[in-house]
Amino acid sequence: MKEFLLFSRTGYTTGNFKSLMEAGRLDIVYQCILTSAFRAHGHRSDVVFHAILNGSPNPPLHLQINADGLRNARVDESSWAEILRDVLNGGEHAGISLEKASLQEVIKEKAADYKIFALVEGKRNVQDLDLSGNALFVVGDNSGLPRKDEGFVLRYGKRLSLGRFSYLAASCIDVINYELDLRETPQ
Ligand SMILES: C[S@@+](CC[C@H](N)C(=O)[O-])C[C@H]1O[C@@H](n2cnc3c(N)ncnc32)[C@H](O)[C@@H]1O
């Protein structure tokens, strides 16, 4: 299984919002869902996406999206605004769950069975890393991973860098999925 985790410093923990962007940048959560869970004509079967939402009023919340179990989810932003609004207000949606949990709790739970990677800008090393087997990739939002949380993730895993340019979190997930596709299903 391949899993992606976005640490959102400000993502709202309520569904009471006008737009994803104004909801503490839940639009970044949407973008990461898109690149984690979808190929052009359907969901990926072996991907789970997590977001830790640290915005008001009830942080932290752990949003989990199991791509294989997703139903009735198109790829446009307005559909996802509706889905996230509903789930954050206590509604149910196939393939999606929400619980009260912190980054630390999720990482500790995964560390037993998963390789953990913290995505951080720097000297490119993705080509040298063994990404086979279960792996969890942790990305920061538009402000990056807070230093202490990055340190925590690195206690359980390794730094993974795509180079010195800073890319959008969703672009990083796209690149990792592409790398995994190439390695696991040579074209
Ligand atoms: C828009 S970037 C954050 C930029 C922010 N200014 C910072 O200094 O962290 C969002 C996240 O994408 C990931 N990222 C961006 N560029 C990367 C790269 N070249 N290699 C690895 N991860 C990257 C990191 O996890 C980063 O926290």
The ligand as an SDF file (V2000), in Angstrom:
LIG
                    3D

 27 29  0  0  0  0  0  0  0  0999 V2000
    4.7980   24.3930   -1.2870 C   0  0  0  0  0  0  0  0  0  0  0  0
    5.9130   23.3650   -0.4360 S   0  0  0  0  0  0  0  0  0  0  0  0
    6.2510   24.3040    1.0290 C   0  0  0  0  0  0  0  0  0  0  0  0
    7.0750   25.4580    0.7700 C   0  0  0  0  0  0  0  0  0  0  0  0
    7.4450   26.2220    2.0020 C   0  0  0  0  0  0  0  0  0  0  0  0
    7.7890   27.5290    1.5630 N   0  0  0  0  0  0  0  0  0  0  0  0
    8.5860   25.6200    2.7790 C   0  0  0  0  0  0  0  0  0  0  0  0
    9.5940   26.2780    2.9570 O   0  0  0  0  0  0  0  0  0  0  0  0
    8.4920   24.4980    3.2670 O   0  0  0  0  0  0  0  0  0  0  0  0
    4.8870   22.1110    0.2330 C   0  0  0  0  0  0  0  0  0  0  0  0
    5.5660   20.8450    0.6010 C   0  0  0  0  0  0  0  0  0  0  0  0
    5.9180   20.1200   -0.5790 O   0  0  0  0  0  0  0  0  0  0  0  0
    7.0430   19.3200   -0.3270 C   0  0  0  0  0  0  0  0  0  0  0  0
    8.0830   19.7170   -1.2970 N   0  0  0  0  0  0  0  0  0  0  0  0
    8.1050   20.8100   -2.0830 C   0  0  0  0  0  0  0  0  0  0  0  0
    9.1880   20.8040   -2.8730 N   0  0  0  0  0  0  0  0  0  0  0  0
    9.8650   19.6700   -2.5870 C   0  0  0  0  0  0  0  0  0  0  0  0
   11.0620   19.0860   -3.0870 C   0  0  0  0  0  0  0  0  0  0  0  0
   11.8160   19.6910   -3.9840 N   0  0  0  0  0  0  0  0  0  0  0  0
   11.4430   17.8940   -2.5550 N   0  0  0  0  0  0  0  0  0  0  0  0
   10.7050   17.2700   -1.6140 C   0  0  0  0  0  0  0  0  0  0  0  0
    9.5610   17.7740   -1.1110 N   0  0  0  0  0  0  0  0  0  0  0  0
    9.1470   18.9540   -1.5930 C   0  0  0  0  0  0  0  0  0  0  0  0
    7.4700   19.5650    1.1140 C   0  0  0  0  0  0  0  0  0  0  0  0
    6.9230   18.5440    1.9210 O   0  0  0  0  0  0  0  0  0  0  0  0
    6.8390   20.9290    1.3880 C   0  0  0  0  0  0  0  0  0  0  0  0
    6.5970   21.1030    2.7590 O   0  0  0  0  0  0  0  0  0  0  0  0
  1  2  1  0
  2  3  1  0
  2 10  1  0
  3  4  1  0
  4  5  1  0
  5  6  1  0
  5  7  1  0
  7  8  2  0
  7  9  1  0
 10 11  1  0
 11 12  1  0
 11 26  1  0
 12 13  1  0
 13 14  1  0
 13 24  1  0
 14 15  1  0
 14 23  1  0
 15 16  2  0
 16 17  1  0
 17 18  1  0
 17 23  2  0
 18 19  1  0
 18 20  2  0
 20 21  1  0
 21 22  2  0
 22 23  1  0
 24 25  1  0
 24 26  1  0
 26 27  1  0
M  CHG  2   2   1   9  -1
M  END
$$$$
